[in-house]
Amino acid sequence: MESNTESSASPATEAELRALMAKRRKASVEGDVETIANSMADDYLQTDISGYRQDKTAWLNEYFRPLAELIRAGKFHWEVYEQKELQFRFYGDCTVVTGYLEAKGTGAKPGPQHTLVADSTATFGGTLHFTHVYIKHNGRWLLAALHNQLPQSPTQKQ
């Protein structure tokens, strides 16, 4: 049985979420740990492209803080970091956003424990598909969950 609980949100609600996403993008590119952490729900959960799950503390400590240090030290920078083809589904105080991220970074390579380590000759990049879940808590939108996936190659699709 199909349930239609999706509600249409006002343009203002979508604008609020787009503004939060833009603020998170800027903070990601600049290595702003405080802004990123404050935009996440305390019980945030992420699944990365390898299926590795991290809560807020683990993701910040294993991935974002080390990357932010490299950014602030001038050892790493994002050449491209753009979310595209966003689709919003509103469910009251919960919104699901899907799209894809085109990213290219220079100055780091994958290291142990799902982190990045400095390497001035390294570049990485590509496109990944994402699903973000935002919740409204105490009048503020927060990122509660995120799932990233590498798109299948045409030969993998059935």
Secondary structure, 3 states (H helix, E strand, C coil): CCCCCCECCCHHHHHHHHHHHHHHHHHHHHCCHHHHHHCEEEEEEEECCCCCEEEHHHHHHHHHHHHHHHHHCCCCEEEEEEEEEEEEEEECCEEEEEEEEEEEEEEEEECHHHCEEEEEEEEEEEEEEEEEEEEEECCEEEEEEEEEECCCCCCCCC
